[in-house]
Amino acid sequence: MYVDNPGAGWQVEPDQVREFAAAVEDVRRDLDAIMADVAALSDPGLEPMLGTSPVGEELSAKFTDRLSGEHGLRGQLEAALRRMDEFVASAEKSAQGYQGSDENAADRFRFT
């Protein structure tokens, strides 16, 4: 995703940044869809019905536990979304900094 310039470092092309941003948006939409499915599974009317035996009740409790809570599926998806948002914010801040740096460097070579 970068162009290697030996001795001068590397550079990212604007089209590559746009493609990356579009890919991140695709991942975000997919994760949002998964979150909606997980939320639907958490609906009180959709609890697993595995019988009233101790084994059935234990399996039902396990399913519910694995679905919710900080370490459950919902918590892990929320953490993934949070980390992705933090990464995107950091990438956008870096891109703005690079853009500003490029503009400042270009200004030195412009004739008025």
Secondary structure, DSSP 8 states (H G I E B T S, - for coil): --EEETTTEEE--HHHHHHHHHHHHHHHHHHHHHHHHHHHHT-GGG-----SSHHHHHHHHHHHHHHSSTTSHHHHHHHHHHHHHHHHHHHHHHHHHHHHHHHHHHHTT---
